[in-house]
Amino acid sequence: MSLSLAFNTARASLAATSTQIETTTRNIANAGQPGSSRKIAVTTTEATGGAYVVTVSRASDGPLYTRMLGATSNAADRQAVLDGLDRLRTGMGDVTGENSPAARFGALGDALAQFANAPDDPALGARTVTMAQDLATTLNSAAATVRTVRSEADSGMARSVARVNDLLKQFATENDTVVRGTGAGRDVSDAMDRRDTLLASLAEEMGVTAVSRGNNDLVLYTDGGATLFETTPRTVSFATTPVLAAGMAGKAVMVDGVSVTGADATMPLRSGRIAGLAELRDRTAVTLETQLDSLAFGLAQAFAETDQTGGGAPDAPGLFTDGTANLPAGPTGLAARLTVNPAVDPAQGGSPSRLRDGGINGAAYVVNTSAQPSFGAHLQAGAAALAEVRDFDPASGIPARSTMADFAAASTGWLEGQRQVAARETESETALLAHASSALSNATGINMDDEYARQLDLERSYQASSKLIAVVSSLYDALFQALR
């Protein structure tokens, strides 16, 4: 080997080793930073001169990263549903608790039975009214919780959409940096890390699929197939629903004009926080709302007053009313409006004796026409109506033919069943996400011990190349001395 070739080889080795040391130093500095991958200084040998050319790449694992994205979307989806179900359960109460709708139905039935056995006892009449008020308040509170959960889900979707649009703008910037840098032969590993971090954040809000093209360009699609990003970000839009009336579906999230949530979605999202919130807002909470409204409608019908004169007057509100002079025409939204009729409430100038005698709506509806204080038939009829097997809305998601007390217990049980399923799914998806993230970190993350060991090896190599240059320099000096 000539001295010039040895010198060039040693100098190239110094440059390559210097870049490798710089890379390990960079890895050590980035250790523990979210989204940072291990950078690798790759050396290749040129055919001429034996020079080393160093390129910097990054550790990656496409299948593991895709798995992690999917787990992120699924976990966020299930967590959004579980959080909402926890709120709904708080509003409904425990199925065995005294404040649950089922317990309130039982308490009202007991109070009616006791009042029927002693219809001349005003204290029992007042207690019956109190139990009825407690039941109405429980249904009101549960319906209010449902409305709140639906409204919060709607607002949550708006926040998620705003975050998606912001992430897409940042993604466009980083993707452009990667594409331009790759085309120019520059090191784009850090920009690719930042882009992957943005993609993982995007996956929290909606299921997303990434397709790679030339120059490391990425195209993004939702898991339902809608184009989310191709060279430029697509617009994701959503308008909040000011008032989510009972049974009313909220507005859909749109991606580039295509609906991705709702029953009529063209390309529905299958995962992500937005999908979970849409499910909670438009299906789960609406089903519970239907159950509560069905119970309220059953109460209004069970205690409705009928014309006792045969004059054909319409049925009118009895113990329970929605605040109007007419019997509710349907169940929609009734649980939120249900109240005890002021005509039987002593606190509002009414009299509990009207429960015994009838006549809440005037003389034509009086049952105890002889005003007998021991008259209990009307109270017994009310207790029987409360315990009667009746048909409920088939859209309630639970057996539609049962007593009101059983239907109330089934409603609370249905909600708890939904919550338990969501809790198991959330736990499973969270564990899968942790496993996928750990596996990805092991495959592409930075290990400080490895980096320090690698740096020591590189320092020895650097010293060896330096010594070789020193030897070549001394040989040149000897050669020049000989020529003199």
C-alpha positions in Angstrom: 0.0 0.0 0.0 1.4 3.4 -0.9 1.7 6.1 1.7 -0.8 8.4 0.0 -3.4 5.6 -0.1 -2.8 4.7 3.6 -3.1 8.4 4.5 -6.4 8.8 2.5 -7.8 5.7 4.1 -7.0 6.8 7.6 -8.4 10.3 6.9 -11.6 8.8 5.5 -11.8 6.5 8.5 -11.4 9.5 10.9 -14.3 11.3 9.1 -16.5 8.2 9.2 -15.7 7.5 12.8 -16.3 11.2 13.7 -19.8 11.0 12.1 -20.5 7.7 14.0 -19.5 9.3 17.3 -21.7 12.3 16.6 -24.6 9.9 15.9 -24.2 8.0 19.2 -23.9 11.3 21.0 -27.1 12.4 19.3 -28.8 9.1 20.4 -27.7 9.7 24.0 -29.0 13.2 23.9 -32.4 12.0 22.6 -32.8 9.1 24.9 -36.1 9.2 26.8 -37.5 11.8 24.3 -41.0 10.6 23.1 -40.9 9.5 19.5 -37.1 9.4 19.1 -35.8 6.5 17.3 -32.2 5.1 17.3 -30.1 6.7 14.6 -27.6 4.5 12.7 -24.5 5.7 10.9 -24.1 3.3 8.0 -20.7 3.0 6.4 -20.0 1.7 2.9 -16.7 1.2 1.2 -16.0 2.9 -2.1 -14.5 0.9 -4.9 -11.7 3.4 -5.4 -9.4 4.5 -2.6 -11.1 2.6 0.1 -12.8 5.7 1.5 -15.8 5.3 3.9 -19.0 7.1 3.0 -21.4 7.6 5.9 -25.1 7.8 5.7 -27.5 8.2 8.6 -30.7 6.2 8.8 -33.0 5.3 11.7 -34.2 2.1 13.3 -37.7 1.3 12.2 -40.2 -1.5 12.2 -43.2 -0.9 9.9 -45.5 -3.8 11.1 -44.9 -2.9 14.8 -45.6 0.7 14.2 -48.8 -0.1 12.3 -49.8 -2.3 15.2 -49.1 0.5 17.7 -51.2 3.0 15.6 -54.2 0.6 15.5 -53.9 -0.1 19.3 -53.8 3.6 20.0 -57.0 4.2 18.0 -58.8 1.3 19.6 -57.8 2.2 23.1 -58.9 5.9 22.7 -62.2 4.7 21.2 -63.0 2.4 24.1 -61.8 4.9 26.7 -64.2 7.6 25.4 -67.1 5.2 25.6 -66.1 3.9 29.1 -65.8 7.5 30.5 -69.3 8.3 29.2 -70.8 5.1 30.6 -69.2 5.8 34.0 -71.0 9.2 34.0 -74.3 7.6 33.0 -74.0 5.0 35.7 -73.5 7.8 38.3 -76.7 9.4 37.1 -78.7 6.1 37.2 -77.4 4.8 40.5 -76.6 1.3 41.5 -79.2 -1.3 40.7 -79.3 -2.3 44.4 -79.2 1.3 45.7 -82.2 3.1 47.2 -81.8 6.0 44.8 -82.0 3.9 41.6 -85.2 4.1 39.5 -86.0 0.5 40.3 -85.8 1.2 44.1 -88.0 4.3 43.6 -90.6 2.3 41.8 -90.7 -0.2 44.7 -90.9 2.6 47.3 -93.9 4.1 45.4 -95.6 0.8 45.2 -95.2 0.2 48.9 -96.5 3.7 49.7 -99.6 3.2 47.6 -100.3 -0.2 49.2 -100.0 1.3 52.7 -102.2 4.2 51.7 -104.8 1.9 50.2 -105.0 -0.1 53.5 -105.6 3.2 55.5 -107.0 5.7 53.0 -108.2 8.0 55.8 -104.6 8.6 57.0 -103.4 11.9 55.6 -99.8 11.1 56.6 -99.8 8.1 54.3 -101.2 10.2 51.5 -98.4 12.8 52.0 -95.8 10.0 52.0 -97.2 8.6 48.8 -96.8 12.0 47.1 -93.3 12.3 48.5 -92.4 8.8 47.0 -93.9 9.9 43.7 -91.8 13.1 43.8 -88.7 11.1 44.6 -89.3 8.9 41.6 -89.9 11.8 39.2 -86.8 13.5 40.5 -84.7 10.4 39.9 -86.0 10.1 36.3 -85.4 13.9 35.8 -81.8 13.6 37.2 -81.0 10.5 35.1 -82.4 12.2 31.9 -80.4 15.3 32.7 -77.2 13.2 33.1 -77.9 11.6 29.7 -78.3 15.1 28.1 -75.1 16.3 29.8 -73.2 13.2 28.6 -74.5 13.6 25.0 -73.7 17.3 25.0 -70.2 16.7 26.4 -69.6 14.0 23.8 -70.7 16.5 21.1 -68.3 19.1 22.4 -65.5 16.5 22.7 -66.0 15.7 19.0 -65.5 19.4 18.2 -62.3 19.5 20.2 -61.0 16.3 18.5 -61.8 17.7 15.1 -59.9 20.9 15.9 -56.9 18.9 17.1 -57.0 16.7 14.0 -56.9 19.8 11.7 -54.0 21.2 13.7 -52.1 17.9 13.6 -52.6 17.6 9.9 -51.1 21.1 9.3 -48.0 20.1 11.4 -47.9 16.8 9.6 -47.9 18.5 6.2 -44.9 20.6 7.3 -42.8 17.6 8.5 -43.8 15.5 5.5 -42.7 18.2 3.1 -39.4 18.4 5.0 -38.9 14.6 4.6 -39.8 14.5 0.9 -37.6 17.5 0.0 -34.7 16.3 2.2 -34.9 12.7 0.8 -34.8 14.0 -2.7 -31.7 16.2 -1.9 -29.9 13.4 -0.1 -30.1 15.0 3.3 -30.5 13.4 6.7 -34.3 13.5 7.4 -34.4 11.0 10.3 -35.4 13.6 12.9 -38.1 14.9 10.7 -39.4 11.4 10.2 -39.5 10.9 14.0 -41.5 14.1 14.4 -43.8 13.0 11.6 -44.4 9.6 13.3 -45.1 11.3 16.6 -47.8 13.5 14.9 -49.2 10.4 13.2 -49.5 8.6 16.6 -51.3 11.6 18.1 -53.6 11.7 15.1 -54.4 8.0 15.6 -55.8 8.9 19.1 -58.5 10.9 17.5 -59.4 8.7 14.5 -58.3 5.4 13.0 -55.7 6.2 10.4 -53.7 4.2 7.7 -50.5 5.5 6.2 -49.3 4.5 2.7 -45.7 5.3 1.7 -44.7 6.6 -1.7 -41.5 7.8 -3.3 -39.1 10.0 -1.4 -40.6 8.8 1.9 -43.8 10.6 1.1 -46.9 9.5 3.1 -50.6 9.4 2.2 -53.1 9.1 5.0 -56.5 7.5 5.0 -59.0 7.1 7.8 -59.7 3.5 8.7 -63.0 3.9 6.8 -61.2 4.7 3.6 -61.6 8.5 3.4 -58.5 10.4 2.2 -57.1 12.5 5.1 -53.8 13.7 3.6 -52.3 13.5 0.2 -49.6 16.2 -0.5 -51.9 18.6 1.4 -54.3 18.0 4.3 -58.0 17.5 3.7 -60.4 19.6 5.6 -62.1 17.8 8.6 -65.2 19.7 9.7 -67.8 19.4 12.4 -70.6 21.7 13.6 -71.7 21.2 17.2 -75.4 20.6 17.9 -76.7 23.5 20.1 -79.4 21.4 21.7 -79.5 17.7 21.5 -83.2 16.9 21.9 -84.2 13.5 23.1 -83.8 10.9 20.4 -82.1 13.4 18.1 -78.8 12.3 16.5 -76.0 14.9 16.5 -74.3 16.2 13.4 -71.7 14.2 11.5 -68.0 14.7 11.3 -67.0 15.3 7.7 -63.6 14.6 6.0 -63.3 16.5 2.7 -67.1 16.7 2.5 -67.6 13.0 3.2 -69.4 12.0 6.4 -67.4 9.6 8.6 -69.8 9.4 11.7 -73.5 8.8 12.1 -75.9 6.3 10.8 -75.7 7.6 7.2 -71.9 7.8 7.2 -70.4 7.1 3.8 -67.1 6.0 5.1 -67.6 5.5 8.9 -64.7 5.7 11.3 -64.1 2.4 13.1 -61.8 3.5 15.9 -60.4 6.6 17.6 -61.8 9.0 20.1 -64.2 10.6 17.6 -65.7 7.2 16.8 -66.1 6.4 20.5 -67.7 9.8 21.2 -70.1 9.4 18.3 -71.1 6.0 19.5 -71.8 7.3 23.0 -73.7 10.4 21.7 -75.9 8.8 19.1 -76.4 5.2 20.2 -75.6 4.2 23.8 -76.9 7.4 25.5 -79.9 7.5 23.1 -80.8 4.0 24.0 -80.7 4.8 27.7 -82.7 7.9 27.0 -85.4 5.8 25.3 -85.6 3.5 28.4 -86.1 6.4 30.8 -88.7 8.1 28.6 -90.5 4.8 28.3 -90.7 4.5 32.1 -92.0 8.1 32.4 -94.6 7.4 29.7 -95.7 4.3 31.6 -96.1 6.3 34.8 -98.2 8.9 33.1 -100.5 6.3 31.5 -100.7 4.2 34.7 -102.0 7.1 36.8 -104.0 8.9 34.1 -107.6 9.9 35.1 -110.6 8.8 33.0 -113.9 10.4 32.7 -116.3 8.9 35.3 -119.5 10.4 33.8 -119.5 8.6 30.5 -119.4 12.0 28.7 -116.4 10.9 26.6 -113.9 13.4 28.0 -110.3 12.5 27.1 -108.0 10.9 29.7 -106.1 13.5 31.6 -102.9 13.6 33.7 -103.2 12.0 37.1 -100.5 11.6 39.7 -97.8 12.3 37.1 -97.8 15.0 34.4 -95.4 16.8 32.1 -96.7 20.2 33.3 -99.4 20.5 30.6 -103.2 20.0 30.9 -103.1 17.1 28.5 -101.9 13.5 28.9 -98.4 13.2 27.2 -98.9 12.1 23.6 -95.6 10.2 23.5 -92.6 9.2 25.5 -89.9 11.3 23.7 -88.1 13.5 26.2 -90.8 12.9 28.9 -88.3 11.7 31.6 -86.8 15.1 31.7 -90.2 16.8 32.1 -92.1 14.4 34.3 -93.4 15.9 37.6 -95.9 15.2 40.3 -99.3 16.9 39.6 -99.5 20.1 41.7 -103.2 19.2 42.5 -102.0 16.4 44.9 -98.9 18.2 46.3 -99.6 19.9 49.7 -96.5 22.2 49.1 -98.2 23.6 46.0 -101.7 23.9 47.5 -102.9 20.5 46.4 -104.3 17.6 48.5 -103.1 13.9 48.6 -106.8 12.9 49.1 -107.3 13.4 45.4 -105.2 10.2 45.0 -107.9 8.4 46.9 -110.9 10.1 45.5 -109.9 11.2 42.0 -110.9 14.5 40.6 -107.5 15.9 39.9 -108.9 17.3 36.7 -112.3 18.3 38.0 -115.7 16.7 39.1 -116.1 14.6 35.9 -113.0 12.6 37.1 -114.1 12.0 40.7 -114.2 8.3 41.6 -115.2 8.5 45.2 -118.4 10.4 44.6 -119.7 9.7 48.1 -116.5 11.1 49.7 -116.0 8.1 51.9 -112.8 8.5 53.9 -112.3 4.7 53.9 -112.5 4.4 50.0 -109.4 2.5 48.9 -110.5 1.1 45.5 -108.9 3.9 43.5 -105.6 3.6 45.3 -105.6 -0.2 44.8 -106.2 0.4 41.1 -103.2 2.7 41.0 -101.0 0.1 42.7 -102.3 -2.5 40.3 -101.5 -0.3 37.3 -98.0 0.4 38.6 -97.4 -3.4 38.9 -99.1 -4.2 35.6 -97.1 -5.9 32.8 -97.1 -3.5 29.8 -95.4 -3.0 26.5 -92.4 -0.6 26.2 -90.6 0.8 23.2 -88.8 -2.0 21.3 -85.9 0.4 20.6 -85.1 0.3 24.4 -82.7 -2.6 23.9 -84.1 -4.6 26.7 -87.2 -6.9 27.0 -90.0 -4.7 26.0 -92.8 -6.4 27.9 -92.5 -6.3 31.7 -93.6 -4.4 34.8 -92.3 -0.9 35.2 -90.2 -1.9 38.2 -88.6 -4.8 36.3 -88.1 -2.6 33.3 -86.3 0.0 35.5 -84.1 -2.8 37.0 -83.4 -4.1 33.5 -82.4 -0.6 32.4 -79.9 -0.2 35.2 -78.6 -3.7 34.5 -78.3 -3.0 30.8 -76.2 0.1 31.5 -74.0 -1.8 33.9 -73.5 -4.6 31.4 -72.5 -2.0 28.7 -70.1 -0.5 31.2 -68.5 -3.8 32.1 -68.1 -4.7 28.4 -66.5 -1.3 27.7 -64.2 -1.7 30.8 -63.0 -5.1 29.6 -62.4 -3.9 26.1 -60.6 -0.8 27.4 -58.4 -2.9 29.6 -57.6 -5.2 26.7 -56.9 -2.5 24.2 -54.8 -0.5 26.7 -52.7 -3.6 27.5 -52.3 -4.3 23.8 -51.1 -0.7 23.3 -48.6 -1.0 26.1 -47.3 -4.2 24.6 -47.1 -2.8 21.1 -45.4 0.4 22.3 -42.9 -1.6 24.4 -42.1 -3.9 21.5 -41.6 -0.9 19.2 -39.4 0.8 21.7 -37.3 -2.3 22.0 -36.9 -2.5 18.3 -36.4 1.1 17.5 -35.7 2.9 20.8 -32.4 4.1 22.2 -30.5 2.0 24.8 -28.1 4.1 26.8 -25.8 1.2 27.7 -25.5 0.1 24.0 -24.8 3.6 22.9 -22.1 4.2 25.5 -20.5 0.9 24.6 -20.6 1.7 21.0 -19.1 5.1 21.7 -16.1 3.5 23.4 -15.5 1.2 20.5 -15.7 4.2 18.1 -13.2 6.2 20.2 -10.7 3.3 20.0 -11.2 3.2 16.2 -10.7 6.9 16.1 -7.4 6.5 18.1 -6.3 3.8 15.7 -6.9 5.9 12.7 -5.0 8.8 14.3 -2.1 6.6 15.1 -2.0 5.4 11.5 -1.9 9.0 10.3 0.9 9.6 12.8 2.8 6.6 11.4 2.3 7.8 7.8 3.5 11.2 8.8 6.7 9.8 10.4 7.3 7.7 7.2 7.0 10.8 5.1 9.4 12.6 7.3 11.9 9.7 7.0 11.4 9.7 3.2 12.1 13.4 2.9 15.2 13.1 5.1 16.5 10.4 2.9 16.0 12.5 -0.2 18.0 15.4 1.3 
